[in-house]
Amino acid sequence: METEKREHIFIVEDNQIYSMMLDYFLTKDSIYKFSSFKSGEECIKNLFQNPDVIILDYALPGMNGYEVLLEIKKYNPDIHVLILTSNKDEALAKKLLDAGADDYILKQGHGEKQIIEKIENLLTKDEIKESRREKSNRRSFFKKLLYAGLTAVLIVLSVIYYKLQ
């Protein structure tokens, strides 16, 4: 029996209370695997775990969210990154999105609901891409098989033709 893949999500948040709240909202009905970190440096040291999504606070001690984002994208540009912040500066949002963040979410209001929706949307898009890639690979395999079969038939027909001459 094949085990279903559990997506791995990092939560990088230095505010313990907010981190616990996120952990609660994200794990209560979830099949995701979570790891929490209090700093960007801890996150970067653990990228070898290959998370699917990183929920990254912008205002961290040490490296800020932008600096961590750049390191994540250097390590693996396919890791999805959602930035959390209290900062409403649109220029900052643009800078983060241009650097490769998948989205920018304000902590005020209902950020946790947005996070859950965005994670599900990102992972669904990945599943669709993977499905398309698999279909494309199967088509490519069958085309190669067809061409190989046609080539073999032509060789056999050529040998028969020359033997009959």
C-alpha positions as CSV (number, residue, x, y, z in Angstrom):
1,M,0.0,0.0,0.0
2,E,1.4,3.4,-1.0
3,T,1.8,6.0,1.7
4,E,0.3,9.4,1.0
5,K,2.9,12.1,0.9
6,R,2.5,14.6,3.7
7,E,3.6,18.1,2.8
8,H,6.1,19.6,5.1
9,I,5.6,23.2,6.2
10,F,8.0,25.4,8.1
11,I,6.7,28.1,10.4
12,V,9.4,30.8,11.0
13,E,8.0,33.1,13.7
14,D,9.8,34.6,16.7
15,N,6.6,35.5,18.6
16,Q,5.9,32.4,20.6
17,I,2.2,33.1,21.1
18,Y,1.6,33.9,17.4
19,S,3.5,30.8,16.4
20,M,1.4,28.6,18.7
21,M,-1.7,30.1,17.3
22,L,-0.6,29.4,13.8
23,D,0.4,25.8,14.8
24,Y,-3.1,25.3,16.3
25,F,-5.0,26.7,13.3
26,L,-2.9,24.8,10.8
27,T,-2.7,21.4,12.5
28,K,-6.3,21.0,13.9
29,D,-7.7,19.6,10.6
30,S,-4.5,19.1,8.7
31,I,-2.6,16.3,7.2
32,Y,0.5,18.5,6.9
33,K,3.8,18.0,8.8
34,F,5.0,21.1,10.6
35,S,8.4,22.3,11.9
36,S,8.7,25.6,13.8
37,F,11.7,27.9,14.0
38,K,12.3,31.1,15.9
39,S,14.8,32.6,13.6
40,G,15.7,32.8,9.9
41,E,19.1,31.3,10.6
42,E,17.4,28.2,12.2
43,C,15.2,27.9,9.1
44,I,18.1,28.1,6.7
45,K,20.1,25.4,8.6
46,N,17.1,23.1,8.2
47,L,16.3,23.6,4.5
48,F,17.8,20.1,3.9
49,Q,14.4,18.8,5.2
50,N,13.0,20.1,1.9
51,P,9.8,21.9,3.0
52,D,7.0,22.4,0.5
53,V,6.0,25.7,2.0
54,I,7.6,28.2,4.4
55,I,5.5,30.6,6.4
56,L,8.0,33.3,7.1
57,D,7.7,36.3,9.5
58,Y,9.2,39.4,8.1
59,A,10.4,41.0,11.4
60,L,12.7,38.4,12.8
61,P,15.7,38.8,15.1
62,G,19.0,38.6,13.1
63,M,18.2,38.1,9.5
64,N,14.9,39.7,8.4
65,G,12.4,37.9,6.3
66,Y,13.7,39.4,3.0
67,E,17.2,38.2,3.7
68,V,15.9,34.7,4.6
69,L,13.7,34.6,1.5
70,L,16.8,35.3,-0.7
71,E,18.7,32.4,1.0
72,I,15.7,30.1,0.6
73,K,15.3,30.9,-3.1
74,K,19.1,30.3,-3.6
75,Y,18.8,26.9,-1.9
76,N,15.7,25.9,-3.9
77,P,13.6,28.3,-5.9
78,D,10.6,25.8,-5.9
79,I,10.0,26.2,-2.2
80,H,6.8,28.2,-1.7
81,V,7.2,31.2,0.7
82,L,4.4,33.1,2.4
83,I,5.5,36.2,4.2
84,L,3.8,37.3,7.4
85,T,4.1,40.9,8.5
86,S,2.4,43.7,10.4
87,N,3.9,46.2,7.9
88,K,1.4,47.6,5.4
89,D,4.1,49.2,3.2
90,E,3.2,48.3,-0.5
91,A,6.8,48.9,-1.6
92,L,8.0,46.2,0.8
93,A,5.3,43.9,-0.4
94,K,6.4,44.4,-4.0
95,K,10.1,43.9,-3.0
96,L,9.2,40.6,-1.4
97,L,7.1,39.4,-4.3
98,D,9.8,40.4,-6.8
99,A,12.3,38.4,-4.7
100,G,10.2,35.2,-5.1
101,A,7.7,35.3,-2.2
102,D,4.4,33.6,-3.3
103,D,2.4,36.0,-1.2
104,Y,2.4,38.7,1.5
105,I,0.0,38.3,4.3
106,L,-0.8,40.9,7.0
107,K,-1.0,39.5,10.5
108,Q,-3.9,41.8,11.5
109,G,-7.4,40.5,10.8
110,H,-7.8,36.9,9.7
111,G,-4.3,36.1,8.5
112,E,-4.5,32.5,9.7
113,K,-7.5,31.8,7.4
114,Q,-5.6,33.4,4.5
115,I,-2.6,31.2,5.2
116,I,-4.6,28.0,5.2
117,E,-6.3,29.0,1.9
118,K,-3.0,30.0,0.3
119,I,-1.2,26.8,1.3
120,E,-4.0,24.7,-0.1
121,N,-4.0,26.7,-3.3
122,L,-0.2,26.5,-3.7
123,L,-0.1,22.7,-3.1
124,T,-3.1,22.1,-5.4
125,K,-1.3,24.0,-8.2
126,D,1.8,21.8,-7.5
127,E,-0.3,18.7,-7.8
128,I,-1.8,19.9,-11.1
129,K,1.7,20.7,-12.4
130,E,3.0,17.3,-11.3
131,S,0.0,15.5,-12.9
132,R,0.6,17.4,-16.2
133,R,4.3,16.5,-16.1
134,E,3.5,12.8,-15.5
135,K,1.0,12.8,-18.4
136,S,3.6,14.5,-20.6
137,N,6.3,12.0,-19.6
138,R,3.9,9.1,-20.4
139,R,3.1,10.6,-23.8
140,S,6.8,11.1,-24.5
141,F,7.5,7.5,-23.5
142,F,4.8,6.1,-25.8
143,K,5.9,8.3,-28.7
144,K,9.5,6.9,-28.3
145,L,8.1,3.4,-28.0
146,L,6.0,3.9,-31.2
147,Y,9.0,5.3,-33.1
148,A,11.2,2.5,-31.9
149,G,8.5,0.0,-33.0
150,L,8.2,1.6,-36.4
151,T,11.9,1.7,-36.8
152,A,12.1,-2.1,-36.0
153,V,9.3,-2.8,-38.5
154,L,11.1,-0.9,-41.2
155,I,14.3,-2.7,-40.5
156,V,12.6,-6.1,-40.7
157,L,10.8,-5.1,-43.9
158,S,14.1,-4.0,-45.4
159,V,15.8,-7.2,-44.5
160,I,12.9,-9.2,-46.0
161,Y,13.0,-7.1,-49.2
162,Y,16.7,-7.6,-49.7
163,K,16.5,-11.4,-49.0
164,L,13.7,-11.7,-51.6
165,Q,15.8,-9.9,-54.3
